[in-house]
Amino acid sequence: MNENSGYANATTNNEYATLDTLVRTRIQTLAHLQYLHTGAAYYFETVRLSSDAQEYDTPVARKRCWQYKYLGLSVGALLVVMSPVEFVKALNVLILEYENETEAKQVAIKPSDLFRKRRQIHSQDLSNVSTTFLETGVYQYLETPDIPFDLDYCHVFMSLCDALIAAYNKLIDGTEDVCGPGYLQASLRFDILIKVEY
């Protein structure tokens, strides 16, 4: 019996080490992207990327800015969830809600795509969540408030990076005992969905 518990501990340690490596890599990447948007970075050590040079004033950039604002506000609101398992479940549902919202906005913007088949969300994507936005039509975690002024793309992006860095830190802080195969898979699913958005 002690041999089995030793094997379980070794497996949990391996999964935690895998998650820890992934989280550290993502945090470094997000911190670097955040630094690039400060206006003090140099492109390949040659040209300074000032905030004026990064002025994104196209319709696509404005839309992306609002999407990043929604994601950043929603991820920030989830940081108060205490249970690591519930936190990672909530992150996965949030990303699915976010994808649904952005697809709905794309349909509203492109009337020629009204009859295209939308991506199907499978029940295994939701990982045992009892009530979802697919059943109720109401988002559980995604916050989409309107703001009566234009947003600055660089500031919104840096704030989103802050929220994502805090979320990634929360995925590994104090989770050594719950980091089993299910927790690792849910964390990897969240990471994949975030990578798709960037």
C-alpha positions in Angstrom: 0.0 0.0 0.0 2.9 2.4 0.7 4.3 1.6 -2.7 1.0 2.7 -4.4 0.9 5.9 -2.4 4.6 6.5 -3.4 3.6 6.0 -7.0 0.7 8.4 -6.7 2.9 11.0 -5.1 5.5 10.6 -7.9 2.8 11.0 -10.5 1.4 14.1 -8.8 5.0 15.5 -8.5 5.6 14.9 -12.2 2.3 16.6 -13.1 3.0 19.5 -10.9 6.5 19.9 -12.3 5.0 19.9 -15.8 2.4 22.5 -14.9 5.1 24.5 -13.1 7.3 24.6 -16.2 4.4 25.6 -18.4 3.3 28.3 -16.0 6.8 29.8 -15.7 7.2 29.8 -19.5 3.8 31.5 -20.0 4.5 34.1 -17.3 7.9 35.0 -18.9 6.2 35.3 -22.3 3.4 37.5 -21.0 5.9 39.7 -19.0 7.9 40.1 -22.2 4.9 41.0 -24.3 3.8 43.4 -21.6 7.3 45.0 -21.6 7.1 45.4 -25.4 3.9 47.5 -25.0 5.4 49.9 -22.4 7.1 52.0 -25.1 10.6 51.5 -23.7 11.5 48.4 -25.7 13.8 48.0 -28.6 13.0 45.9 -31.6 15.9 43.5 -32.1 18.1 46.0 -30.1 17.9 48.5 -33.0 14.6 50.5 -33.2 12.8 51.8 -30.1 9.1 50.9 -30.0 7.5 53.9 -28.6 3.9 54.0 -27.5 3.1 56.4 -30.4 4.5 53.8 -32.9 2.2 51.2 -31.3 -0.9 53.4 -31.8 -3.5 50.9 -33.1 -6.3 52.9 -34.6 -7.9 50.5 -37.0 -11.4 48.9 -36.7 -9.8 45.5 -36.1 -7.5 46.8 -33.4 -10.4 48.6 -31.7 -12.5 45.4 -31.7 -9.6 43.4 -30.3 -9.0 46.0 -27.6 -12.6 45.6 -26.4 -12.3 41.8 -26.5 -9.1 42.0 -24.4 -10.9 44.3 -22.0 -13.7 41.8 -21.6 -11.2 38.9 -21.0 -9.1 40.9 -18.6 -12.0 42.0 -16.5 -13.4 38.5 -16.4 -10.1 36.8 -15.5 -9.5 39.4 -12.8 -12.9 38.7 -11.3 -12.2 35.0 -11.1 -9.0 35.5 -9.0 -11.2 35.5 -5.8 -12.2 31.9 -6.3 -10.5 30.0 -3.5 -10.6 26.4 -4.6 -8.0 25.6 -7.2 -10.2 23.0 -8.9 -13.2 25.4 -9.1 -10.8 28.1 -10.3 -9.5 26.1 -13.2 -13.1 24.9 -14.1 -14.2 28.6 -14.1 -11.3 29.6 -16.3 -12.3 27.0 -18.9 -15.9 28.0 -18.9 -14.9 31.7 -19.1 -12.7 31.0 -22.2 -15.6 29.1 -23.8 -18.0 32.0 -23.1 -15.4 34.4 -24.5 -15.1 32.4 -27.7 -18.8 32.3 -28.0 -19.1 36.1 -27.5 -16.3 36.8 -30.0 -17.9 34.5 -32.6 -21.3 36.2 -32.0 -19.7 39.6 -32.6 -18.0 38.4 -35.8 -21.4 37.3 -37.1 -22.8 40.7 -36.3 -20.0 42.4 -38.1 -19.9 40.1 -41.2 -23.4 39.5 -42.5 -22.0 37.4 -45.4 -21.1 34.8 -42.8 -24.5 34.4 -41.3 -25.1 31.0 -42.8 -21.7 29.5 -42.0 -21.7 26.7 -39.5 -20.4 27.8 -36.2 -17.9 25.8 -34.2 -19.6 23.2 -32.1 -18.7 23.1 -28.4 -18.6 19.6 -27.1 -19.7 18.5 -23.7 -16.2 17.3 -22.7 -15.0 20.9 -23.3 -17.1 22.0 -20.3 -15.7 19.4 -17.9 -18.6 18.6 -15.6 -20.0 22.2 -15.3 -23.6 21.9 -14.2 -25.2 24.9 -15.9 -23.6 26.6 -18.8 -24.3 29.5 -21.1 -25.3 27.0 -23.7 -28.3 25.9 -21.6 -29.3 29.3 -20.1 -28.1 31.8 -22.6 -26.6 33.9 -19.8 -22.8 34.1 -19.3 -21.7 32.8 -15.9 -18.2 34.4 -15.8 -17.8 36.6 -18.8 -18.2 40.3 -18.0 -19.1 42.6 -20.9 -19.7 46.1 -19.5 -19.9 49.1 -21.8 -17.5 52.0 -21.2 -18.5 55.4 -22.7 -15.0 56.3 -24.0 -12.3 54.9 -26.2 -9.8 52.5 -24.8 -6.0 52.6 -25.2 -4.8 49.4 -26.8 -1.4 49.3 -25.0 -2.9 49.9 -21.6 -5.6 47.3 -22.1 -3.1 44.8 -23.4 -0.8 45.4 -20.4 -3.7 45.0 -18.0 -4.8 41.8 -19.6 -1.2 40.5 -19.2 -1.3 41.4 -15.5 -4.6 39.5 -15.1 -3.3 36.4 -17.0 0.0 36.4 -15.0 -2.0 36.4 -11.8 -4.2 33.6 -13.1 -1.2 31.5 -14.2 0.4 32.0 -10.8 -2.8 30.9 -9.1 -2.8 27.7 -11.1 0.4 26.6 -9.3 0.3 28.4 -5.9 -0.5 25.8 -3.3 -1.8 23.2 -5.7 0.7 20.5 -5.2 -1.8 18.2 -3.5 -4.6 18.7 -6.1 -2.5 18.6 -9.2 -3.6 15.3 -10.6 -4.3 14.3 -14.2 -7.7 16.1 -14.3 -6.3 19.3 -12.9 -3.3 19.2 -15.3 -5.6 18.6 -18.3 -8.0 21.4 -17.3 -5.0 23.8 -16.9 -3.5 22.7 -20.3 -6.9 23.2 -21.9 -7.0 26.8 -20.5 -3.5 27.4 -21.7 -4.3 26.2 -25.3 -7.4 28.4 -25.5 -5.3 31.4 -24.3 -2.6 30.7 -26.9 -5.3 30.6 -29.6 -6.4 34.1 -28.6 -2.9 35.5 -28.7 
